[in-house]
Amino acid sequence: MLTAANDVGATVVGESFHHFSPQGVTGILAIAESHISIHTWPEYGYAAADIFTCGSSFSVTDAARRLAEQLECRDAEFKEIERGLVAQPVTG
């Protein structure tokens, strides 16, 4: 995941991963643009990732495809969800 983030030019500012026994991982990369997270279930051959960005400094599609390549996905599905845009900061 870190390689995918770096490959597309995301600015990684932190990371946290938890490895489950006997298998599986949940992890998050904090990026200046927001976050990239993943949850895996190797026993089912399944992983779910979220790439959230508040800017346009890198391509989310490219990041998703790069991550799928790294995970050697045989059947990747991508879905873009518009989460809204804050037009103006809230003031007191």
C-alpha positions in Angstrom: 0.0 0.0 0.0 2.9 2.4 0.8 4.5 1.6 -2.5 1.2 2.4 -4.4 0.8 5.6 -2.5 4.4 6.7 -3.3 4.0 5.6 -6.9 1.1 8.0 -7.6 2.6 10.9 -5.6 0.5 10.8 -2.5 2.2 12.5 0.5 2.4 9.9 3.3 2.5 11.5 6.8 1.8 8.4 8.9 0.9 4.8 9.0 -0.6 2.2 11.3 -1.1 -1.5 10.6 -2.4 -4.4 12.7 -1.6 -8.0 11.6 -4.1 -10.6 12.8 -3.2 -14.1 13.7 -3.1 -16.4 11.8 -3.7 -14.0 8.8 -5.1 -10.7 7.7 -4.3 -7.1 8.1 -6.0 -3.8 8.7 -4.0 -0.7 7.9 -4.2 3.0 7.2 -1.9 5.4 5.6 -2.5 9.0 6.7 -1.7 11.1 3.7 -1.6 14.9 3.4 -4.5 14.6 1.0 -6.6 12.4 3.5 -6.2 8.6 3.8 -5.8 5.2 2.3 -7.0 2.2 4.2 -7.3 -1.6 3.7 -8.9 -4.5 5.4 -8.0 -8.1 4.3 -9.6 -11.5 4.7 -7.1 -13.9 3.1 -9.2 -16.9 4.0 -11.8 -15.6 1.6 -9.3 -14.2 -0.9 -10.8 -10.7 -0.2 -9.5 -7.2 0.5 -11.4 -3.9 0.7 -9.6 -0.6 0.4 -10.6 3.0 0.7 -8.7 5.8 -1.0 -10.1 9.2 0.2 -8.6 12.4 -1.1 -9.6 16.1 -0.7 -7.4 17.2 -3.5 -6.4 16.5 -7.0 -2.6 16.0 -6.5 -2.8 12.4 -7.6 -5.2 10.0 -9.4 -7.3 7.9 -7.1 -8.0 5.6 -10.1 -4.3 5.1 -10.6 -3.7 4.5 -6.9 -6.5 1.9 -6.8 -5.2 0.1 -9.9 -1.6 0.1 -8.5 -2.8 -1.3 -5.2 -4.8 -4.0 -7.0 -1.6 -4.9 -9.0 0.5 -5.1 -5.8 -2.1 -7.4 -4.2 -2.1 -9.5 -7.4 -5.9 -9.2 -7.6 -7.6 -11.5 -10.1 -10.9 -9.8 -9.9 -10.8 -6.1 -8.9 -13.9 -3.9 -8.6 -13.6 -0.2 -8.3 -16.3 2.2 -7.2 -16.1 6.0 -6.9 -18.2 7.6 -4.3 -18.6 11.4 -4.2 -18.6 12.3 -0.5 -19.4 16.0 -0.9 -17.4 19.2 -0.9 -17.2 21.8 1.8 -17.8 25.1 0.0 -16.7 27.4 2.8 -15.2 27.0 6.2 -17.6 27.2 9.2 -17.0 30.3 11.2 -17.9 31.0 14.8 
